């Protein structure tokens, strides 16, 4: 049983990173901290999908006579697209936070909600 748990340490790392990012998005009031939490969560997802592509005993997907088993290149390709989307999302979120700060003078969520109620 212990070998099963310790043998999957990479999954424990991904789950831990996901929960840290999720906690930051839910529990933090500062909008910048929420964006950092989102980035941590996205990074955990990227690491998870890339590790799923690794095949035990597999080689790079290059055709040559000695290789029999290849690693799956599709998740790597999809995660490159995901990284581009992640960077774009972060840039838009930071631009919105700057506009919110200029308009309201704060980036704390609870203070912004109080201003919206008035």
C-alpha positions in Angstrom: 0.0 0.0 0.0 2.8 2.4 0.9 4.5 1.7 -2.4 1.4 2.7 -4.2 1.2 6.0 -2.4 4.9 6.8 -2.7 5.2 5.5 -6.3 2.7 8.2 -7.4 4.5 11.1 -5.8 4.2 13.2 -8.9 0.4 13.1 -8.7 0.6 14.2 -5.0 2.7 17.2 -6.2 0.1 18.1 -8.9 -2.8 17.8 -6.5 -1.0 19.9 -3.9 -0.2 22.6 -6.4 -3.8 22.5 -7.7 -5.2 22.9 -4.2 -2.7 25.7 -3.3 -3.8 27.6 -6.5 -7.5 26.8 -5.9 -7.2 28.0 -2.3 -5.5 31.3 -3.4 -8.3 31.9 -5.9 -11.1 31.3 -3.4 -9.7 32.6 -0.1 -7.6 35.6 -1.0 -9.2 39.1 -1.2 -6.3 40.7 -3.2 -6.9 40.5 -7.0 -3.2 40.0 -7.7 -3.0 37.1 -5.3 -6.0 35.6 -7.1 -4.2 35.9 -10.4 -1.1 34.2 -8.9 -3.3 31.4 -7.6 -4.8 31.0 -11.1 -1.3 30.7 -12.6 -0.3 28.1 -10.0 -3.4 26.1 -10.8 -2.7 26.3 -14.5 0.9 25.2 -14.0 -0.3 22.1 -12.1 -2.6 21.2 -14.9 0.3 21.6 -17.4 2.6 19.4 -15.4 -0.1 16.8 -15.0 -0.8 16.5 -18.7 2.8 16.5 -19.7 3.6 13.7 -17.2 0.7 11.7 -18.6 2.4 11.7 -22.0 5.5 9.9 -20.7 5.5 6.2 -21.5 7.8 3.9 -19.5 10.5 2.8 -21.8 9.4 5.2 -24.5 11.7 7.4 -26.6 11.2 10.6 -28.5 8.7 10.3 -31.3 11.4 10.2 -34.0 11.3 7.4 -36.5 14.5 5.3 -36.4 15.1 1.6 -36.4 15.8 0.9 -32.8 12.8 2.6 -31.1 9.8 0.4 -30.6 7.7 2.5 -28.0 7.3 6.2 -28.4 6.2 8.9 -26.0 2.9 10.6 -26.9 3.7 14.1 -28.4 0.1 15.3 -28.5 -0.2 16.4 -24.8 3.0 18.4 -25.2 1.6 20.2 -28.2 -1.7 20.9 -26.5 0.1 22.2 -23.4 2.1 24.6 -25.6 -1.2 26.1 -26.7 -2.4 26.1 -23.1 0.7 28.1 -22.1 -0.1 30.7 -24.7 -3.7 31.0 -23.5 -2.4 31.1 -19.9 -0.1 34.0 -20.6 -2.8 35.8 -22.5 -5.3 35.3 -19.7 -2.8 36.6 -17.1 -2.0 39.7 -19.3 -5.7 40.5 -19.6 -6.4 39.9 -15.9 -3.5 42.2 -14.9 -4.7 44.9 -17.3 -8.2 44.7 -15.7 -6.7 44.9 -12.3 -4.8 48.1 -13.3 -8.0 49.6 -14.6 -9.9 48.6 -11.5 -7.2 50.2 -9.3 -7.3 53.5 -11.4 -11.1 53.6 -11.1 -11.6 52.6 -7.5 -8.2 53.1 -5.8 -8.1 49.5 -4.4 -7.6 45.9 -5.5 -9.1 44.3 -2.5 -12.3 42.4 -3.4 -14.2 43.1 -0.2 -13.7 46.9 -0.5 -14.8 46.7 -4.2 -17.9 44.8 -3.2 -18.7 47.5 -0.6 -18.4 50.2 -3.2 -20.7 48.3 -5.5 -23.4 48.1 -2.8 -23.6 51.9 -2.4 
